[in-house]
Amino acid sequence: MDVRAKLVADARHMLERLEKGTITPAPARTSRPSSIYTDEALFGREKERIFRKAPLMLAASCELRRAGDYKAMDVAGVPVLLVRGQDGTVRTFLNACTHRAAKLAHGCGHAARLTCPYHAWSFRLDGALLAVASRGVFGEVDAEESRLVSFPTTERAGLIWAVLDPDASPDFDAFLGGFDKLIAQFGFENWHHFESRSLPGANWKLAFDAHLEFYHLPVLHRATFGPGMSNLAEYFFHGPHQRLGLVTNAGHVLEQDDVASLATLPEGEWPATPLLFGEWIIFPNVSINCFYKGGRGVIISQVFPGASVGESVTVQMFLHENPPAEDLVADARAMSDFLGQVVGEEDLPMSRGQQEVLESGLLPRVQFGRNEGGVQHFHEWIDRFVEAPREATLAAVMGGE
Ligand SMILES: [Fe+2]
């Protein structure tokens, strides 16, 4: 794929939309049963057939910059430990000592080796068993059998993806279809992790739907984004992934970048940054939005299924192109607080209210408009994964397009 040609083509299309002030509508309004957000059995299939089959974008490379940096997290009920090894490679492990399943680490940190807090078995950063405490009295241990359980992992575009199935041999290229090469233009591998925060919400798809349309922006977010915000999203689909461009001529608080400024320049001179306009959606649960207050930055949101069908956790990860200078730290923190407020005090409380209504069982269906094509696209891909047989490979699910 010619990355620049693709980005230029998308920008050219976006400029046409901006000039006309219109979007490309989906072919039809659609509807789905409310049970997609409340059915426990479906929720179980989603965890199994999406969150253990699809590559998941779990971390930014800059969170694990040095050998020995680690990040422990819960991913749809799977305790996961990401570690950068001495060879510079990031590996993803089940966060479990192979002695008796104790979690090896919590949160983020740095370690020369991974030592279990229960009986002090220790492991190398590549997952190999290093030492068994009091080996003489414990007895023989099979080192190979006692390696950490390891998941297929790839690092690209300054982001880290893993498939939470130790036996999978996923085709990351086919899944990403070059979308990673577009995102790579941000250069995230050289960015800086400013902070992260976790926000509780309702069903994970309900929480993620709000990342996939702009229809609600001037309504739900009128107090934060302002009532003059455009509600028009132009969608750029890329396999299961997508990109949203805001069709507006007016500036707004999240001024992603000035794609409109390209109109006055010949295409050959279009600078790189405005070509990355919009919101980037990585299937199944990640969105990336740009901001420019307190320095150029992005908020990467990960929406994870929670403990039950009606619960999710949204992790907001703030990356900055440069560490904010001392006089900009307050602005940078204000930006994080602002986006925490938009999602934590507006979107997610809304989702909890919707969840209550849906769980009453008295509203049989929900609707998706022709202006919400991205939400329709997302749910079609969810269907494809969930309806595929449990044993279907990722390639088989992807190839059905
Ligand atoms: Fe929202």
Residues whose N, C-alpha, C, O or C-beta is under 5 A from the ligand:
A	BS01	LIG	A210 D347
